[in-house]
């Protein structure tokens, strides 16, 4: 049996050994007809064209919670098992990388840290250009109080922020136990000084955040998205920044992401970052990209694959 690990750089040696116990491991390269397990993160889209090259594919393994890089419908049609981090809440409660990145992006936005850094690189030392706001006393709004939303709420409380959240699946009493006030989605956008998105991308949540939501935000407020770009209606964030409906935004995700960066020339958001006219931070989906988190999740998924394979084949 052949196992293809599509993104082998810095891959956990322990995970590789687990896969080797199942068969031949190929580190990088193209899928082939004898590939039975493909291991992927986010760089490649495992779609019909990939699956056509792997007619014997049994398992797609992805140490991620988001699965929009996999054609799930096509995989189900072919009887291919998808093994991911989705649903493994107890394990994921220990993985804080994306929540920590969210706090970093909030601080970078509110304190204009990237712009100040570029100013000093260019020989400047004028701090008055980069006055920001302290977080204490501000309202942090969280859309989606799941695993990551709860972590970010905890960080917000540690910064002495008031924390509110909108999530139809969590009642007010449960939110109160986390020190969070439950509000409607509409009120979340009106009241918050910083909004952080932590919604799982599904057919129901695609385009969940509309242009009208952003219009109702305070002109001094900020939006941070470390979830999935498709949660925000395409073009809405660009309109909000251009029309100064909001003070700034930071995103770790983009519409039609491609691991090679091929999506960037088509992105108005990317063009806006280059212009320097907007308080906008765009980073290349680095939320979960820490050495420790990636190693732990790679090993966890490898264990799941081995258990599934030994049980079913």
C-alpha positions in Angstrom: 0.0 0.0 0.0 1.2 3.5 -0.8 0.6 6.5 1.5 1.2 10.0 0.0 2.1 12.8 2.4 1.5 15.9 0.2 3.2 18.5 2.5 6.2 16.7 4.1 8.3 19.6 5.2 8.9 19.4 9.0 6.3 16.6 9.2 6.3 14.7 12.5 8.8 11.8 12.4 6.5 9.9 14.8 3.5 10.3 12.4 5.6 9.2 9.5 6.6 6.0 11.4 3.0 5.3 12.1 2.2 5.5 8.4 5.2 3.3 7.6 3.7 0.6 9.8 0.8 0.5 7.2 2.8 0.6 4.0 5.2 2.6 1.7 5.3 6.3 2.6 5.9 8.8 -0.2 7.0 12.2 1.0 5.7 14.7 -1.6 5.2 14.3 -5.3 2.2 13.4 -7.5 -0.6 11.0 -6.6 -0.5 7.7 -8.5 -2.9 4.8 -9.2 -1.6 2.8 -6.3 -2.0 5.6 -3.7 -4.5 4.3 -1.1 -4.1 7.0 1.6 -3.4 10.7 0.9 -2.4 13.0 3.8 -3.0 16.7 3.2 -3.2 19.9 5.1 -4.3 23.0 3.2 -1.9 23.5 0.3 -3.7 21.2 -2.2 -7.4 20.9 -3.2 -8.3 17.2 -3.2 -10.9 17.4 -5.9 -12.2 15.1 -8.6 -9.1 15.6 -10.7 -6.9 14.4 -7.8 -9.2 11.5 -7.1 -9.2 10.4 -10.7 -5.5 9.9 -10.4 -6.0 7.7 -7.3 -8.6 5.1 -8.3 -7.7 3.0 -5.3 -7.9 5.8 -2.8 -9.4 4.6 0.5 -8.6 7.4 3.0 -8.1 11.2 2.9 -6.4 12.2 6.1 -6.3 15.9 7.0 -5.0 17.2 10.4 -7.4 20.2 10.1 -10.9 21.1 11.3 -11.8 23.0 8.1 -12.4 20.7 5.1 -13.1 23.1 2.2 -9.9 21.9 0.6 -11.5 18.5 0.1 -14.4 17.8 -2.3 -16.5 15.9 0.3 -19.4 15.1 -2.0 -17.0 13.5 -4.6 -15.2 11.6 -1.8 -18.5 10.2 -0.4 -19.6 9.2 -3.9 -16.5 7.1 -4.3 -16.7 5.6 -0.7 -13.5 7.4 0.4 -13.2 7.9 4.1 -12.3 11.4 5.3 -10.4 11.5 8.6 -9.9 15.0 10.2 -9.8 16.8 13.4 -13.4 17.8 13.1 -15.5 16.7 16.1 -12.5 15.7 18.3 -13.3 18.4 20.9 -11.4 16.9 23.9 -8.2 16.7 21.9 -8.7 20.1 20.2 -9.2 21.8 23.6 -5.4 21.5 24.0 -4.6 23.2 20.6 -4.5 27.0 21.2 -2.5 28.2 18.2 -5.3 29.8 16.2 -6.8 31.5 19.3 -3.4 32.9 20.2 -2.9 34.2 16.6 -6.3 35.9 16.9 -5.2 37.8 20.0 -2.0 38.7 18.2 -3.9 40.1 15.2 -6.2 42.1 17.4 -3.3 43.7 19.1 -1.5 44.3 15.8 -4.6 46.0 14.4 -5.5 48.2 17.4 -2.0 49.3 18.0 -1.0 49.6 14.3 2.1 47.5 15.0 2.8 46.4 11.4 2.7 50.0 10.1 4.9 51.3 12.9 7.4 48.5 12.1 7.5 49.5 8.5 7.9 53.2 9.5 11.0 52.4 11.6 12.5 50.2 8.8 12.2 53.2 6.5 14.2 55.4 9.0 11.2 57.0 10.8 10.6 57.5 14.6 7.3 59.4 14.8 5.1 57.6 17.3 2.3 60.1 16.9 1.4 58.6 13.5 0.6 55.3 15.2 -1.6 56.1 18.1 -4.0 53.3 18.9 -6.3 52.1 21.6 -6.0 50.0 24.7 -8.2 46.9 24.8 -9.2 47.3 28.5 -12.8 48.5 28.7 -13.5 47.7 25.0 -16.1 45.2 23.9 -15.0 42.0 22.2 -17.7 40.4 20.0 -17.3 36.7 19.1 -19.3 35.2 16.3 -19.4 31.5 17.1 -18.6 30.5 20.7 -17.2 27.1 20.0 -13.8 25.7 21.0 -11.8 28.6 19.6 -14.4 31.2 20.4 -14.3 30.2 24.1 -10.5 30.5 24.1 -10.6 33.9 22.5 -13.2 35.0 25.0 -10.9 33.9 27.8 -8.1 36.0 26.3 -10.4 38.9 26.0 -11.4 38.7 29.6 -7.7 38.5 30.6 -7.3 41.9 28.7 -10.2 43.3 30.8 -12.5 43.5 27.8 -16.3 43.0 28.0 -17.1 39.9 25.9 -20.3 39.3 24.1 -21.1 36.5 21.7 -23.7 35.4 19.1 -24.2 31.6 18.6 -27.6 30.0 18.1 -26.3 26.7 19.5 -25.3 28.0 22.9 -27.8 29.4 25.5 -27.4 32.5 27.6 -26.8 30.5 30.8 -24.0 28.5 29.3 -22.3 31.7 27.9 -22.6 33.3 31.3 -20.5 30.5 32.8 -17.7 31.7 30.5 -18.3 35.3 31.5 -19.8 36.1 28.1 -23.1 37.9 27.4 -25.3 36.3 24.7 -26.6 38.8 22.1 -28.1 38.5 18.6 -25.9 38.6 15.6 -27.2 42.0 14.7 -26.4 43.4 18.2 -23.0 41.8 18.1 -22.1 43.9 15.0 -23.6 47.1 16.5 -22.0 46.9 20.0 -18.5 45.4 19.4 -15.3 47.3 19.3 -13.5 44.2 18.0 -15.3 41.3 16.2 -13.7 37.9 15.9 -15.1 35.2 13.7 -15.0 31.6 14.9 -17.7 29.9 12.8 -17.2 26.5 11.1 -17.7 26.9 7.4 -20.8 24.9 6.2 -23.4 25.4 3.5 -25.5 27.2 6.2 -22.7 29.6 7.3 -21.3 30.5 3.8 -21.9 34.2 3.3 -23.3 34.4 6.8 -21.8 37.9 7.4 -23.4 40.3 4.9 -22.4 43.8 3.8 -25.3 45.1 5.9 -23.7 43.7 9.0 -20.5 45.5 8.4 -22.4 48.7 7.7 -23.8 48.6 11.2 -20.4 48.4 12.9 -18.9 51.3 14.7 -16.5 53.3 12.4 -13.9 52.8 15.2 -14.4 49.0 15.2 -12.2 46.2 13.8 -13.0 42.8 12.2 -10.7 39.7 12.6 -11.3 36.5 10.6 -9.2 33.4 11.4 -12.0 31.0 10.5 -12.8 30.9 6.8 -13.1 33.7 4.3 -16.3 32.4 2.8 -18.1 33.1 6.0 -18.1 36.8 4.9 -20.0 37.7 1.8 -17.5 38.1 -1.1 -16.6 41.8 -1.6 -18.2 42.9 1.7 -15.0 43.4 3.7 -13.5 45.4 0.8 -16.5 47.7 0.7 -16.3 48.2 4.5 -12.7 49.2 4.3 -13.0 51.5 1.3 -16.1 53.3 2.7 -14.5 53.5 6.2 -17.4 51.7 7.8 -14.8 50.1 10.0 -11.4 51.1 11.3 -9.5 48.1 10.1 -9.4 44.3 9.6 -7.1 41.3 9.9 -7.6 38.1 8.0 -5.8 34.8 8.0 -8.0 33.4 5.2 -9.1 34.4 1.7 -11.7 33.5 -0.8 -10.6 30.8 -3.3 -7.4 30.1 -1.4 -4.7 28.3 -3.3 -1.6 26.9 -1.5 0.6 28.3 -4.3 -0.7 31.8 -3.8 -2.3 31.8 -7.3 -5.4 33.4 -5.8 -3.6 36.6 -4.8 -3.5 38.5 -8.2 -7.3 38.0 -8.5 -7.9 39.4 -5.0 -9.0 43.0 -4.4 -8.1 42.5 -0.7 -4.5 41.7 -1.7 -4.3 44.8 -3.9 -5.5 46.8 -1.0 -2.7 45.6 1.3 -0.2 46.7 -1.3 -1.7 50.2 -1.6 -0.9 51.0 2.1 -4.1 53.1 2.3 -6.0 50.8 4.7 -5.5 49.4 8.2 -5.5 45.9 6.9 -3.4 42.8 7.8 -3.5 39.7 5.6 -1.4 36.6 6.6 -1.2 33.3 4.8 -3.5 31.0 6.9 -0.9 30.6 9.7 -3.4 30.1 12.5 -2.6 26.5 13.2 1.0 26.7 11.8 3.0 26.3 14.9 5.6 23.5 15.2 4.1 22.0 18.3 0.4 22.1 17.2 1.2 20.7 13.8 3.3 17.9 15.2 0.6 16.9 17.8 -2.2 17.0 15.2 -0.2 15.1 12.6 0.4 12.3 15.1 -3.2 12.3 16.3 -4.5 11.9 12.7 -1.9 9.2 11.9 -3.2 7.2 14.9 -6.8 7.6 13.7 -5.9 6.4 10.2 -4.1 3.4 11.6 -7.0 2.4 13.8 -9.5 2.9 11.0 -7.3 1.0 8.5 -6.7 -1.9 10.8 -10.4 -2.2 11.7 -11.8 -1.9 8.2 -9.3 -3.3 5.7 
